[in-house]
Amino acid sequence: MKHTAIIYGNLDTPIKSAALSHLSSVILEQTMAYPSCFKYPAIPDKDEFHLIFIGTKHDNPYIKMN
């Protein structure tokens, strides 16, 4: 079973940190497992994780590229 990973950009405001925390809580409630969180450019193996990219093209370079 794959785990969930959240990949985020800059968490330069309190609201962005709170949003990441809230999303992690929702994932925990639904999957009964804590998601792993990675700051871009660290991206785990997609064969082991369901990847969720959050942010905007201004604060997460991966989103800007895609």
Backbone torsions as a table, in degrees:
resi	resn	phi	psi	omega
1	MET	NA	131.4	179.6
2	LYS	-76.6	145.0	172.6
3	HIS	-90.9	169.9	179.4
4	THR	-103.2	138.5	176.6
5	ALA	-127.4	134.9	176.1
6	ILE	-107.0	125.0	177.3
7	ILE	-110.4	122.5	-174.8
8	TYR	-123.4	164.6	176.7
9	GLY	-95.2	-131.3	179.6
10	ASN	-80.0	133.4	174.0
11	LEU	-106.4	66.6	-172.6
12	ASP	-91.4	4.8	175.6
13	THR	-135.0	153.6	178.9
14	PRO	-60.4	-33.0	-178.9
15	ILE	-67.3	-35.8	177.9
16	LYS	-67.1	-40.8	177.0
17	SER	-64.7	-41.6	179.0
18	ALA	-64.7	-38.5	179.1
19	ALA	-64.7	-41.8	177.7
20	LEU	-63.3	-42.0	178.0
21	SER	-62.9	-43.8	179.9
22	HIS	-64.9	-44.8	178.0
23	LEU	-60.0	-42.0	177.9
24	SER	-60.4	-40.4	178.6
25	SER	-64.6	-41.9	179.0
26	VAL	-63.8	-43.2	178.8
27	ILE	-63.9	-41.3	177.4
28	LEU	-60.1	-44.3	179.2
29	GLU	-61.8	-37.9	-175.5
30	GLN	-82.9	-33.6	-173.8
31	THR	-108.3	-12.2	-175.7
32	MET	62.3	27.3	177.2
33	ALA	-145.2	139.7	177.5
34	TYR	-69.6	135.8	174.6
35	PRO	-77.5	152.1	172.5
36	SER	-87.1	142.9	-179.6
37	CYS	-118.8	132.8	-178.7
38	PHE	-131.0	137.4	173.7
39	LYS	-88.4	128.8	177.9
40	TYR	-56.9	133.5	25.0
41	PRO	-97.1	6.5	177.9
42	ALA	-72.3	114.1	179.5
43	ILE	-126.8	121.3	-179.7
44	PRO	-72.9	171.6	-179.3
45	ASP	-65.8	124.0	-177.5
46	LYS	-69.6	-13.8	175.7
47	ASP	-76.6	-19.3	-178.8
48	GLU	-104.9	-17.2	-174.0
49	PHE	-133.3	148.3	163.0
50	HIS	-84.9	121.9	-174.4
51	LEU	-97.5	133.4	174.8
52	ILE	-123.8	117.8	178.1
53	PHE	-99.4	128.6	179.0
54	ILE	-123.8	154.7	178.6
55	GLY	126.5	-161.6	177.8
56	THR	-129.2	173.1	178.6
57	LYS	-66.2	-14.6	179.3
58	HIS	-86.7	-25.1	-177.2
59	ASP	-121.1	-2.2	175.6
60	ASN	-134.9	102.8	-177.0
61	PRO	-56.6	-29.6	178.7
62	TYR	-62.7	-40.7	179.9
63	ILE	-66.5	-39.6	179.2
64	LYS	-62.5	-39.3	-178.5
65	MET	-69.7	-27.9	-174.6
66	ASN	-109.3	NA	NA
